[in-house]
Amino acid sequence: MITKKTSRARKWLEKYTSGPLSVGRILSSTRLAEEISQVDFAKSWEYR
């Protein structure tokens, strides 16, 4: 059964991230925290 209940932690995080959590927001905040350019961050995700 799927519920739509949101945890208190998620509500708190969404309050401080100005919106719902998403993969894009997580990747963006990780890149900014590590002070990596978009180009270098993209290169680090390339298939090797």
QUITABEL-V454607 format. One record per residue. RES is the residue in one small letter. SS is DSSP state (H for helix, E for strand, - for the rest). OMEGA is omega in radians with two decimals (none if undefined). Layout:
((RES/SS/OMEGA) (RES/SS/OMEGA))
//
This chain:
((m/-/3.13) (i/-/3.10) (t/-/-3.13) (k/-/-3.13) (k/-/3.14) (t/-/-3.13) (s/-/3.12) (r/H/-3.14) (a/H/-3.14) (r/H/3.09) (k/H/3.14) (w/H/3.13) (l/H/-3.13) (e/H/3.09) (k/H/-3.08) (y/H/3.08) (t/-/3.09) (s/-/3.09) (g/-/-3.11) (p/-/3.10) (l/-/3.09) (s/-/3.11) (v/H/3.14) (g/H/3.12) (r/H/3.12) (i/H/3.12) (l/H/-3.14) (s/H/-3.13) (s/H/3.08) (t/H/3.14) (r/H/-3.13) (l/H/3.13) (a/H/3.13) (e/-/-3.14) (e/-/3.13) (i/-/3.10) (s/-/3.12) (q/H/-3.12) (v/H/-3.13) (d/H/3.11) (f/H/3.12) (a/H/3.12) (k/H/-3.14) (s/H/3.13) (w/-/3.14) (e/-/3.09) (y/-/-3.14) (r/-/none))
//
